[in-house]
């Protein structure tokens, strides 16, 4: 099983850490899985042993992306992500607003790496979070704008 709620994931990650596994954390909506997502996740996996995807809730995706989103429900997005060989765990995040719940999640997980794209709007904050718990921030790939989910939906999935 690869899909967990936050409480289950924290316990599972603690088990992995006791086995000296290096935890890599990524987060996002992953609403319409596309090659940009796959490449990002593959590169993130290379930075550690266990790749953990913190998957935003349906409510958060709607808040961030607007009406008509998410295209796929959180459980469906988790199913697609968990089918990827690069992904070891998917955390079904509850609705989170503001930085405190995310900081608390990072504190509980204490990943050795937080992997991001080069255009992550929270780059500085994530770097501070990672360093606070003894980890590091890794920019693993440049964002592939050709595959933006929002653009793909707007343009009828034409590449």
N, C-alpha and C positions, 0 to 999 in steps of 0.2 A: 504494500500500500504506500502510495506517495503523497496522498492528499490528507492534510490535517487541519484542525482548527488551531488557533494560536497556542492554547494551553497544551495540547497534545504535541505540537511541534517543539515547544520549548523543552519538554521532557525527552523527546526523541533526539534533539540536537545535543542535549547534555550527555546522552548515551554515546553519541558519535565523538564528542570531545573527550570522553574518558578513554576512547580508543585512539586518541591522538589524531583525529581527523581534522583537517583544516576546513572551516566553514566559510563559504562565500555566500553573501546575501545580495540579492537583487530585488527590486520591487517594480510594480507597474500595473497597468490595466490589462495589457495583452488582449485587447478586445477582438480584433480580427488578426489571428496569427498569420504572420507573413515572413518572407525571407530575412528581412531586417531583424526581426525578433529572434529567429533561429540562429542567425550569425552572432548576434549579441550574446545569447545564452551559451553558445558553443565557446566563445572567447572567454566569457566569465568563468565557465567550468574549468578552463585551463589554469586558473589562478589558485585552485584549491582542490580539495577532495570531494566535498559535498556541496552541491549547488542548491540553495534554498531560494525559492521564488515567493515573495510576499505579494499575494494577488489581491488587488483592491476589490472592495465590495461593489455590488451593482449600484447602490446608492451613490457611492463615491464617484464611480465612472460617470453616472448621469450628471452629477454636480460638476465634474471637471470638463466633460465633453458635450453636454447638452442633450436636448430632446432626441429621441431615437437611439440613444446609447444607454447601456451597452447593446451591441448587436447580439452578443452571446451572453447568457447568464454566467455568473461566477462559477458555478459547478461545471458548466460546459467548457469554459475557458480553462479551468483546472484540469479537466479531462484531456484537453488537447495538449496542454503544457506537460502533463505527466507522461504523455506518450513519447516525448522527446528523450533520447538517450542521455542528453546533457543534463537534464533536470532530475535531481534526486528527491526533492521535496517541494510541495506546494502548500503554502499556508493560506487558508481562506480567511482573509482579514475581515473583521467586523467593520462597520462604518467608523472611520476615524477622521476627526476634524482637528486641525491644529497640529503643532509639532510635538506636544507632550506625549500622546499615545505612541507615536512612532519612536520617539526617544526611549520610551519605556520598553518597547519591543526590542530595539537594538540592544539596550542594556541587558535584557533577559537572554538574548541570543548570544551576545558578545562575539560577533563574527570576526574572523581574522581578516577578512576582506569584504568591503562593500564595493561591488562592481557597478560601473555606470558608463554611459556614453559621454562623449566630450561636450555635449550641449546640455547636460542635465542642469535644470535651473536651480537645483538645490546642491550644487557641487560643493560649495564652501561649507555648508551646514553638514552635509554627509561626511566630509573629510574630518570635521571636528568631532562628529559622532564616533566615527571609526577610531580615531586616535584616543578619544576619551576611554575607550574600552580595550586599548592595546592592539587595535587592528590598523588597517590602512585602507585608503581609498585607491582603487585601480580604475583608470580610464581604459576600458578594454577594446573600444571600437568607436569610430566616428559614426554619428547618426547617419543612416542611409535615408535621406529625405525622399528618395524615389518611392520608398515603401511606407510612408506615413499612413497610418490607419485612417485618419481623418481625411486625408487627400484621396486615398483609395476609395473610400465611401462616396466622397463628393464627386469623384470622376468616374463612378460606376465600375470600380476595380480594374480600370485600364492602366497598365504599366507603361 
